[in-house]
Amino acid sequence: MKINFLWYFLPLLASVSLVYAGTRQERMRAILVQAVHTAVWIVGFMAAIAIILQILDAFS
């Protein structure tokens, strides 16, 4: 059975976002809000890099 390695991204994203938010905030609600913001930022940044790489690959 082959596992797609992109599925490892979801728990990694959740854990990194929660730890980062936990070091910045003290209240649970603030931690969760900050974790969502961090997760969106990480996904957006990775999507931008993927788009740039796809464009570069198309022109090479």
C-alpha positions as CSV (number, residue, x, y, z in Angstrom):
1,M,0.0,0.0,0.0
2,K,1.5,3.3,-1.1
3,I,1.0,6.4,1.1
4,N,1.1,9.8,-0.4
5,F,3.7,11.7,1.5
6,L,1.6,14.9,1.3
7,W,-0.7,13.5,4.0
8,Y,2.1,14.1,6.4
9,F,1.7,17.8,5.8
10,L,-1.6,18.1,7.7
11,P,-0.4,17.0,11.2
12,L,2.9,18.8,10.7
13,L,1.0,22.0,9.8
14,A,-1.3,21.6,12.8
15,S,1.5,21.0,15.2
16,V,3.8,23.7,14.0
17,S,0.9,26.3,14.0
18,L,-0.2,25.3,17.5
19,V,3.3,25.4,19.0
20,Y,4.1,28.7,17.3
21,A,0.8,30.2,18.6
22,G,1.4,28.7,22.0
23,T,4.7,30.5,22.4
24,R,3.0,33.8,21.5
25,Q,-0.3,33.7,23.4
26,E,-1.5,32.5,26.8
27,R,-5.3,32.1,26.4
28,M,-6.7,29.1,24.6
29,R,-9.0,31.1,22.3
30,A,-6.1,33.4,21.3
31,I,-3.8,30.4,20.6
32,L,-6.4,28.8,18.3
33,V,-7.0,32.0,16.4
34,Q,-3.2,32.6,16.0
35,A,-2.8,28.9,15.0
36,V,-5.3,29.3,12.2
37,H,-3.7,32.5,11.0
38,T,-0.3,30.8,11.0
39,A,-1.6,27.8,9.1
40,V,-3.2,30.0,6.5
41,W,0.1,31.9,6.1
42,I,2.1,28.7,5.7
43,V,-0.3,27.2,3.2
44,G,-0.4,30.4,1.2
45,F,3.4,30.7,1.2
46,M,3.8,27.1,0.1
47,A,1.2,27.6,-2.6
48,A,3.0,30.7,-3.9
49,I,6.2,28.7,-4.1
50,A,4.5,25.8,-5.9
51,I,3.0,28.2,-8.5
52,I,6.3,29.9,-9.1
53,L,8.0,26.5,-9.6
54,Q,5.2,25.4,-12.0
55,I,5.7,28.6,-14.0
56,L,9.4,28.1,-14.2
57,D,9.0,24.5,-15.2
58,A,6.6,25.5,-18.0
59,F,9.1,27.8,-19.5
60,S,12.1,25.6,-19.3
